Amino acid sequence: MAIKMTHENVHQPLQEARRLLDSIGWAFILPQILATLGLLFTAAGVGEGISYLTQTYLAVDSRFIAVAVYAIGMALLTHGDG
């Protein structure tokens, strides 16, 4: 119905969708990749291991220490070669 109203080519919506995905790039699939990674970490028990290490070896009674540990952990987990 929209094609009849706009008098566009039948393939125009597909071309525009491809153009949009090309301009968005990798950010389009990033949420799905992060969700999958979260499921893998959960299945592997990574969170429990990190929780045990944090409670055993670090004094997380201080908010500053807790935030510092979080920031360092995120920096280590997200460090890339690029």
N, CA and C of each residue as an Amber inpcrd file, in Angstrom:
protein
   246
   0.8200000  -1.1730000   0.0000000   0.0000000   0.0000000   0.0000000
   0.8800000   1.2590000   0.0000000   1.9460000   1.2340000   0.7900000
   2.8260000   2.4060000   0.8470000   3.5290000   2.6190000  -0.4860000
   3.8450000   1.5330000  -1.1760000   4.5170000   1.6550000  -2.4750000
   3.5870000   2.3060000  -3.4850000   2.3040000   1.9520000  -3.4370000
   1.3460000   2.5810000  -4.3460000   1.1780000   4.0600000  -4.0230000
   1.1990000   4.3900000  -2.7330000   1.0200000   5.7870000  -2.3400000
   2.2160000   6.6500000  -2.7300000   3.4250000   6.0950000  -2.6030000
   4.6270000   6.8960000  -2.8740000   5.1370000   6.7430000  -4.2960000
   4.6260000   5.7780000  -5.0370000   5.0480000   5.5020000  -6.4160000
   6.5430000   5.1920000  -6.4950000   7.0560000   4.4970000  -5.4660000
   8.4710000   4.1220000  -5.4350000   8.6530000   2.7320000  -6.0250000
   9.9010000   2.4060000  -6.2770000  10.2870000   1.0890000  -6.7550000
  10.0160000   0.0600000  -5.6480000   9.6840000  -1.1580000  -6.0280000
   9.3980000  -2.2140000  -5.0590000  10.6320000  -2.5240000  -4.2070000
  11.8110000  -2.3790000  -4.7560000  13.0520000  -2.6970000  -4.0490000
  13.5690000  -1.5370000  -3.1940000  12.9350000  -0.4000000  -3.2590000
  13.4070000   0.7810000  -2.5240000  13.4640000   0.5610000  -1.0070000
  12.4470000  -0.0520000  -0.3780000  12.5480000  -0.2730000   1.0770000
  13.7350000  -1.1530000   1.4650000  14.0220000  -2.1590000   0.6670000
  15.1640000  -3.0270000   0.9580000  16.4810000  -2.2770000   0.8020000
  16.5790000  -1.4420000  -0.2190000  17.7940000  -0.6540000  -0.4240000
  17.9950000   0.3370000   0.7190000  16.9130000   0.9430000   1.1730000
  17.0190000   1.9040000   2.2750000  17.3770000   1.2070000   3.5860000
  16.8250000   0.0200000   3.8020000  17.1660000  -0.7370000   5.0090000
  18.6410000  -1.1070000   5.0040000  19.1440000  -1.5210000   3.8560000
  20.5750000  -1.8590000   3.7520000  21.4390000  -0.6230000   3.9790000
  21.0360000   0.5010000   3.4180000  21.7940000   1.7390000   3.5970000
  21.8250000   2.1390000   5.0700000  20.6800000   1.9910000   5.7430000
  20.6000000   2.3300000   7.1580000  21.4960000   1.4180000   7.9950000
  21.4570000   0.1180000   7.7300000  22.3070000  -0.8130000   8.4670000
  23.7830000  -0.5540000   8.1970000  24.1230000  -0.1900000   6.9640000
  25.5130000   0.1340000   6.6470000  25.9800000   1.3710000   7.3970000
  25.1010000   2.3390000   7.5620000  25.5000000   3.5570000   8.2710000
  25.5830000   3.3260000   9.7800000  24.7460000   2.4430000  10.3220000
  24.8040000   2.1380000  11.7540000  26.0070000   1.2550000  12.0480000
  26.2620000   0.3000000  11.2010000  27.4300000  -0.5610000  11.3460000
  27.3060000  -1.5670000  12.4790000  28.4490000  -1.7810000  13.1460000
  28.5360000  -2.8040000  14.1790000  27.6500000  -2.4950000  15.3820000
  27.3020000  -1.2480000  15.5890000  26.4760000  -0.8860000  16.7470000
  25.0930000  -1.5290000  16.6700000  24.6750000  -1.9240000  15.4750000
  23.3670000  -2.5500000  15.3010000  23.3030000  -3.8990000  16.0110000
  24.3750000  -4.6600000  15.9680000  24.3680000  -6.0100000  16.5320000
  24.9930000  -6.0720000  17.9200000  25.5630000  -4.9660000  18.4000000
  26.2470000  -4.9620000  19.6920000  25.3660000  -5.4340000  20.8490000
  24.1150000  -5.0060000  20.9910000  23.3050000  -5.5030000  22.1180000
  23.1210000  -7.0210000  22.1050000  22.9420000  -7.6050000  20.9370000
  22.7860000  -9.0560000  20.8550000  24.0840000  -9.7630000  21.2430000
  25.2130000  -9.2110000  20.8090000  26.5040000  -9.8140000  21.1440000
  26.7510000  -9.7310000  22.6500000  26.4640000  -8.5860000  23.2550000
  26.6710000  -8.4320000  24.6940000  25.7420000  -9.3350000  25.5000000
  24.5130000  -9.5060000  25.0380000  23.5860000 -10.4050000  25.7300000
  24.0880000 -11.8440000  25.6700000  24.5910000 -12.2540000  24.5210000
  25.1370000 -13.6000000  24.3760000  26.3610000 -13.7860000  25.2590000
  27.2210000 -12.7930000  25.3010000  28.4040000 -12.8600000  26.1530000
  28.0050000 -12.9600000  27.6260000  26.9830000 -12.2140000  28.0150000
  26.4860000 -12.3030000  29.3880000  25.9700000 -13.6910000  29.7210000
  25.2590000 -14.3100000  28.7790000  24.7770000 -15.6760000  28.9980000
  25.9310000 -16.6600000  29.1330000  26.9610000 -16.4940000  28.3060000
  28.1280000 -17.3730000  28.3920000  28.8480000 -17.2040000  29.7250000
  29.0230000 -15.9620000  30.1690000  29.6710000 -15.7160000  31.4560000
  28.8570000 -16.3130000  32.5970000  27.5340000 -16.1970000  32.5150000
  26.6710000 -16.7560000  33.5550000  26.7630000 -18.2770000  33.5730000
  26.7160000 -18.8920000  32.4090000  26.7950000 -20.3510000  32.3230000
  28.1480000 -20.8650000  32.8050000  29.2040000 -20.0960000  32.5740000
  30.5440000 -20.5140000  32.9810000  30.8150000 -20.2250000  34.4560000
  29.9440000 -19.4800000  35.1080000  30.1300000 -19.1690000  36.5200000
  31.1610000 -18.0890000  36.7860000  31.4010000 -17.2430000  35.8060000
  32.4010000 -16.1800000  35.9580000  32.0150000 -15.2230000  37.0790000
  30.7540000 -14.8810000  37.1730000  30.2990000 -13.9540000  38.2070000
  30.5320000 -14.4860000  39.6100000  30.2750000 -15.7780000  39.7990000
  30.4990000 -16.3860000  41.1100000  31.9810000 -16.3940000  41.4550000
  32.8180000 -16.6640000  40.4790000  34.2630000 -16.6580000  40.7080000
  34.7830000 -15.2830000  41.0720000  34.3280000 -14.2840000  40.3480000
  34.7530000 -12.9110000  40.6360000  34.2160000 -12.4740000  41.9960000
  32.9930000 -12.8600000  42.3130000  32.4130000 -12.5250000  43.6140000
  33.2280000 -13.1480000  44.7430000  33.5970000 -14.4010000  44.5950000
  34.4000000 -15.0810000  45.6180000  35.7490000 -14.3930000  45.7930000
  36.4270000 -14.1090000  44.6870000  37.7390000 -13.4580000  44.7700000
  37.6370000 -12.0760000  45.4050000  36.6040000 -11.3390000  45.0360000
  36.4280000  -9.9900000  45.5790000  36.1630000 -10.0350000  47.0780000
  35.2970000 -10.9220000  47.5130000  34.9690000 -11.0110000  48.9370000
  36.1210000 -11.5670000  49.7630000  36.9130000 -12.4520000  49.1710000
  38.0000000 -13.0850000  49.9060000  39.2320000 -12.1970000  50.0210000
  39.6110000 -11.5350000  48.9260000  40.8990000 -10.8520000  48.8910000
  40.8310000  -9.3280000  48.9290000  39.6600000  -8.7530000  48.8230000
  39.5610000  -7.2930000  48.8130000  38.6350000  -6.8050000  49.9170000
  38.9910000  -5.6760000  50.4910000  38.1420000  -5.0620000  51.5100000
  37.1460000  -4.1490000  50.8060000  35.9840000  -4.6890000  50.4940000
  34.9980000  -3.9000000  49.7540000  34.0270000  -3.1860000  50.6890000
  34.4370000  -2.9990000  51.9390000  33.6100000  -2.2320000  52.8700000
  33.6030000  -0.7590000  52.4890000  34.6560000  -0.3210000  51.8400000
  34.7750000   1.0690000  51.4130000  34.1600000   1.2320000  50.0270000
  33.3560000   2.2580000  49.8480000  32.7520000   2.5020000  48.5320000
  33.8180000   2.8340000  47.4930000  34.8370000   3.5760000  47.9020000
  35.9070000   3.9320000  46.9660000  36.6030000   2.6780000  46.4460000
  36.9160000   1.7440000  47.3350000  37.5730000   0.5000000  46.9260000
  36.6570000  -0.2780000  45.9820000  35.3720000  -0.3400000  46.2980000
  34.4270000  -1.0740000  45.4490000  34.3610000  -0.4660000  44.0550000
  34.3060000   0.8550000  43.9720000  34.2530000   1.5200000  42.6650000
  35.5680000   1.3290000  41.9190000  36.6870000   1.4120000  42.6210000
  37.9910000   1.2190000  41.9800000  38.1220000  -0.1990000  41.4320000
  37.6990000  -1.1900000  42.2090000  37.7550000  -2.5850000  41.7480000
  36.8720000  -2.7720000  40.5220000  35.6860000  -2.1810000  40.5500000
  34.7770000  -2.2740000  39.4020000  35.4110000  -1.6450000  38.1630000
  35.9650000  -0.4450000  38.3130000  36.5530000   0.2570000  37.1670000
  37.7460000  -0.5060000  36.6050000  38.5920000  -1.0260000  37.4660000
  39.7550000  -1.7950000  36.9950000  39.2960000  -3.0830000  36.3230000
  38.2950000  -3.7430000  36.9050000  37.7690000  -4.9680000  36.2960000
  37.1860000  -4.7190000  34.9170000  36.4290000  -3.6460000  34.7670000
  35.8610000  -3.3160000  33.4560000  36.9590000  -2.9670000  32.4610000
  37.9810000  -2.2700000  32.9200000  39.0930000  -1.9310000  32.0280000
  39.8070000  -3.1930000  31.5600000  39.9920000  -4.1490000  32.4540000
  40.6610000  -5.3970000  32.0710000  39.7950000  -6.2470000  31.1460000
  38.4930000  -6.3010000  31.4230000  37.6040000  -7.1310000  30.6070000
  37.3220000  -6.5310000  29.2350000  37.4440000  -5.2250000  29.1130000
  37.1220000  -4.5870000  27.8330000  38.3530000  -4.0990000  27.0920000
  39.5220000  -4.4260000  27.5800000  40.7560000  -3.9790000  26.9260000
  40.8800000  -4.6540000  25.5630000  41.0450000  -3.8460000  24.5390000
  41.1860000  -4.3790000  23.1860000  42.5700000  -4.1050000  22.6340000
  42.8510000  -4.7260000  21.5220000  44.1470000  -4.5290000  20.8780000
  44.1490000  -3.3190000  19.9670000  43.0030000  -2.7130000  19.7480000
  42.8970000  -1.6130000  18.8030000  43.0700000  -0.3360000  19.4510000
